């Protein structure tokens, strides 16, 4: 009879073991699940902070950007059960890198069975570091559509000192070559092509680089006022800057005097000849740009002043396309071309430029040469270690 009561302490001891096992199975599993959620929030907050730091270069706005992003994902630092620490990395390979942003998200997570071990909660933390892309700046952006390259020949992109990124799909077929320091896409990757430097990789979406480029930012904030229309019945040589209210027809070529050309209805050109000029900025307020035949371009942007480095600007509300048909050879645009909401289509020509920002880019056997310089974008942010 007395032996029957001896089972109770054995059961109690076994129960503690069972609850400990349940703690491992339930509590630890729950904490790991919550850590994955925190990791996503930390990744997003680090990227937000690093992007802000990349664009502002100073001040505390990057810390606020990271904190606000964490809040948007459900983690607001309250000094009690939730902590969001934002700083530059204090451990790991990016210590001392003032361009890197570290975010540590920590939260007290409840214990369900671990209370028998004297634990009512567990601090669960996740750390993330975001840094600018180490491969360098981008000089070709597609912000609202695909980059599509078809075939070989002279087709492809030559950007040996900078990178390219599309916020949608990268479609490359045939033998088109993409020679760039970084080749990024957000949607689907290519099924063909050759890549001498960097292989295509899934990337975070790029931000419009316009705010980081003084001339682009100036034009965005200060669009040209409506001016008196130039007389287009007989075009002077050299062509004079000003407002062109009808489509500007430069068939056969033209010499452009230095200055700002405001186009209300775009530009057309065909036949043979060269469109040339120095200290030239074209502002396409509306209308398509279409070039047919063997028209060549040799345009150089201003090197000083409000429009320095910008050779062609199309405001974001102008979705009119730019199309170049049937051209062979090389065009020279010494400066940036900015048309962030429009498609550019190249059918058989290879323009050379400093920076290209488009909505989407289609190359049917044609190509682009781009090079990094002071106008190249700020690049983008990637997650580090």
Secondary structure, DSSP 4 states (H G I P E B T S, - for coil): -GGGGHHHHHHHHHHHHHHHHHIIIIIHHHHHHHHHHHHHHHHHHHHHHHHHHHHH-SSSHHHHHHHHHHHHTT----SSSEEEEEES-SSSTTTT-TT-EEEEEEEEEE-SSGGGGT-SEEEEEEEEEEEE-TT--EEEEESSS-EEEE-STT-EEEETTSEEEESS-EEE-TT-EEEES-EEESSPPPSS-B-SS---EE-PPPPPGGGGSHHHHHHHHSPPPP-PBP--SS--SSBPPEEE-S-EE-TT-EEEPSEEEEESS-EEE-SEEEEEEESEEEEE-SS-EEEESEEEEEEE--SSSTTTTEEEEE-TT----EEEES--SEEEEEEEEEEEEEEEEEES-EEEEEEEEEEEEEEES-EEEE--STTS----EEE--
